[in-house]
Amino acid sequence: MNEELELKLQAWVDGELSGAEAERMAALASGQSEAGQLVAELREVKMAMMGADIPRSVPESREFFWSKIEGQIQSETQRAPVSKPGLMARWRRFLMPLAGLAAASCVALFTLTHPKPVTNDEFTSTDEAMDTTTFHDQSSGLTVVWLQDNDAARPTSVRPEQSDDMTVTD
Amino acid sequence: MLAPRDQPEISDTELVQAAQKGDLAAFEELVARHRDKIFARAYSMMRNEEEALDLSQDAWVKGWQRLVQFQGDSSFITWMTRIVINLCLDQLRKHKRQRMESIDALDEESGGVERQMPVVEVNPTQGLERGELRQRIDAALAKLSPEHRTALVLHEFEELEYKEIAKRMDCSIGTVMSRLFYARRRMASLLASLKRESLE
């Protein structure tokens, strides 16, 4: 019997053949032929192995076994690379304060070079403790919020360079 | 925390769902339920307790990392078994590279002496108690080459078809058929000699 035939007989035993090929192997395996003896041996081993998978227990306690897994999970999590900010994000982080500074400078420049009567403009002052003054220019739609210490003197005119802190909103 | 200890009324599916949301306690319960089966499969392939323990541990870590990919197409234990089998196969490939030049490797490809063995005519498993038969099969499995043993374990214990075994073992279907054939012939021979020894 050649190797190819032996492997085909085995494939038939394992249910991997169908149709004419399966019928041919069944015919070969019948009786006391060499093929029949080989098929009997293969079946014997196959039957013996059914349900012969020996159950085994982990030779460690539940707690100890888990502690190692948990430790590995945590170290893998910590080792996961923290994604670096992209080029755009780094530029944005750098440019945003500059943009804010530029906007504040523009407002200050505009206020200094275009002095206007304050007839229709609004001054709002909060309580004494806060010392916050808001100026709203209706013609330009500009609002300037001016913060000052309690001890400092109240301004007589809206001059951003005099303020300790200033917020500009539209 | 979904998983108070030892509450069998919580199904694997519920535990998996909780673990997929990051509940480590639920995952710990899954490990406790199935750790023996995963370890046993690793041991059946590696035949080395320390290695089987390390690989089963690695399988659980991988299982946690890939849990979001688990869709429930198979049972959780089947999914975990696949992970541990793949890790064992990787490890066996490493071993094989190390012994590539040895006689073992040559025997594995040619079928070794099994090719010329006469068919075993006595029934080597007849009259044996189930427990004794299991022990003999286990002893015989330990004597097979890792490639032959793996093919047999995947076919007989995991009930995988030739095609699936070939995919897992990264070889052709012909190689799987060949490995299975010589593994069975060697098993028949080993079981017969074990029977003869017990009769003497």
Interface residues (C-beta under 8 A of the other chain):
Chain A: E3 E6 L7 Q10 A11 D14 E16 E34 Q37 L38 A40 E41 L42 E44 V45 K46 M47 A48 M49 M50 G51 A52 D53 I54 P55 R56 S57 V58 P59 E60 R62 F65 W66 K68 I69 E70 Q72 I73 E76
Chain B: L24 E28 V31 A32 R35 D36 K37 F39 A40 Y43 S44 E49 L53 S56 Q57 D58 W60 V61 W64 Q65 R115 V119 V120 E121 N123 P124 T125 R130 L133 R134 Q135 I137 D138 L152 H155 E156 F157 E161 Y162 G174 M177 S178 L180 F181 R184 R185 M187 A188 L191
